[in-house]
Amino acid sequence: MTLKQTPSQTVGPYFAYGLCPEQYNFDLKSLFATALVDHETPGEHITIVGQVFDGDGKPIGDAMIELSQLDAAGNYPKSQADIERTGFRGFARVGTGTDPEKRFIVQTVKPGTTGSDDAPHVNVIVLMRGMLLHTFTRLYFEDEVEANKTDAVLASVPADRRHTLVARRETGAGNTVYRFDIHMQGENETVFFDL
């Protein structure tokens, strides 16, 4: 007799089908897009690219990433009318299972800030197999050196671990690309926040 997994044994298989079905070519409509913006959204358009790695340094092909951020002017959308007017949704959901390199790729604009102790950042949630609770982290930008120095949340992280929250700027075709890899465990483990 061959035993198969039951729903109580794993979380992962239901991400693609239930949470981002269009990305995985299921015949269902996704509630959230894999981009936070439309082409017309005001601001500096950027691409965030990364992988999620396990404790052995291997890319995880069934992780799901959720991202939320402010728009370029430092605001969250307040209504559906705001979203339709600006093209800025402020939230995206993307899986790592359809890219050959097991990457997540997200189109957005570089976020603004809410004040002097707040550097431009993206809030990131990671969900994946074997995790019953999601993890929270942040993505900061390496070219925002002065703003990063004054960010209260980043300053609360030990100095030798802050680099795990900073996306590296790369040259891409068409717009700026920021590389942000997430390490779930191991020597270069990403800082996760207890919220």
JOTANOR-V515540 format. One record per pair of residues at least 24 apart in sequence whose ideal C-beta (glycine too) atoms are under 8 Angstrom apart, sorted by sequence separation. I is the first residue (numbers start at 1). J is the second residue. D is the distance in whole Angstrom. If there is no record, write none. Layout:
i = (I I)
j = (J J)
d = (D D)
This chain:
i = (67 68 120 142 164 66 67 119 140 141 142 164 165 66 67 139 140 141 142 143 164 165 66 67 120 138 139 140 142 164 43 44 65 119 137 139 141 42 43 64 65 119 162 41 42 43 64 65 121 161 36 42 64 65 110 119 63 64 119 121 36 62 63 117 118 121 32 62 113 116 117 118 157 61 62 117 119 60 61 142 59 72 74 75 141 71 72 74 65 67 69 72 73 74 139 71 72 74 153 61 63 65 67 70 71 139 59 60 69 70 59 70 20 42 52 59 70 19 41 43 51 137 16 41 42 15 40 41 39 13 15 38 135 12 37 38 51 52 37 51 36 37 51 52 69 36 50 51 69 137 35 36 49 50 68 69 137 36 49 67 68 137 138 33 36 48 49 67 124 126 128 136 137 32 35 48 49 67 135 136 34 47 48 66 67 124 126 32 33 34 47 65 66 136 32 33 34 47 48 65 32 46 47 65 66 31 45 46 64 65 30 45 46 63 64 45 46 63 64 44 63 43 44 62 110 126 42 43 62 41 60 66 43 60 36 37 23 24 34 35 36 37 23 34 35 36 37 67 20 24 34 35 36 19 20 24 48 52 20 23 19 52 16 15 16 48 15 15 11 12 13 11 12 50 65 11 12 10 11 48 63 10 11 11 49 60 47 57 47 49 53 46 47 48 49 50 52 53 55 57 45 46 47 48 49 50 51 52 53 54 55 56 44 45 46 47 49 50 51 53 54 55 44 46 48 50 52 53)
j = (91 92 144 166 188 91 92 144 165 166 167 189 190 92 93 165 166 167 168 169 190 191 93 94 147 165 166 167 169 191 71 72 93 147 165 167 169 71 72 93 94 148 191 71 72 73 94 95 151 191 67 73 95 96 141 150 95 96 151 153 69 95 96 150 151 154 66 96 147 150 151 152 191 96 97 152 154 96 97 178 96 109 111 112 178 109 110 112 104 106 108 111 112 113 178 111 112 114 193 102 104 106 108 111 112 180 101 102 111 112 102 113 64 86 96 103 114 64 86 88 96 182 62 87 88 62 87 88 87 62 64 87 184 62 87 88 101 102 88 102 88 89 103 104 121 89 103 104 122 190 89 90 103 104 122 123 191 91 104 122 123 192 193 89 92 104 105 123 180 182 184 192 193 89 92 105 106 124 192 193 92 105 106 124 125 182 184 91 92 93 106 124 125 195 92 93 94 107 108 125 93 107 108 126 127 93 107 108 126 127 93 108 109 126 127 109 110 127 128 109 128 109 110 128 176 192 109 110 129 109 128 134 112 129 106 107 94 95 105 106 107 108 95 106 107 108 109 139 93 97 107 108 109 93 94 98 122 126 95 98 95 128 95 95 97 139 127 128 127 128 129 128 129 167 182 129 130 129 130 167 182 130 131 132 170 184 172 183 175 177 181 175 176 177 178 179 181 182 184 186 175 176 177 178 179 180 181 182 183 184 185 186 175 176 177 178 180 181 182 184 185 186 176 178 180 182 184 186)
d = (7 8 5 5 7 7 5 5 5 7 6 7 7 7 8 7 5 6 6 5 5 6 5 8 6 5 8 7 6 5 6 7 7 4 7 5 7 7 3 7 5 5 8 7 6 8 7 8 7 5 7 7 5 7 7 7 7 7 4 8 7 7 5 6 6 8 8 7 7 6 7 7 5 6 5 5 6 6 5 8 7 5 8 7 6 7 6 3 5 6 7 7 5 5 8 7 5 6 8 4 8 8 7 5 6 5 7 7 4 5 4 7 7 7 6 8 7 6 6 8 7 7 8 4 8 7 5 5 7 8 5 3 8 5 6 8 7 8 5 6 7 7 5 7 7 5 6 7 4 6 8 6 6 6 7 7 6 7 7 5 5 5 7 6 5 8 5 7 8 6 8 6 6 8 6 7 8 6 4 5 6 7 5 7 8 7 7 6 6 7 7 6 4 5 6 8 4 6 6 7 4 8 8 6 7 8 7 6 8 8 7 8 7 6 5 6 5 7 7 6 4 3 4 6 8 8 7 6 6 6 6 8 8 8 7 6 7 7 8 6 7 5 6 6 4 4 5 8 5 7 8 7 7 6 7 6 7 6 5 6 8 7 6 6 6 7 7 8 8 6 8 8 3 8 8 6 7 6 7 7 8 7 7 6 8 7 6 8 6 6 6 6 7 8 7 6 8 7 7 7 5 5 5 5 6 4 5 5 5 6 3 8 8 8 7 7 7 5 7 7 7 5 7 6 6 6 7 8)
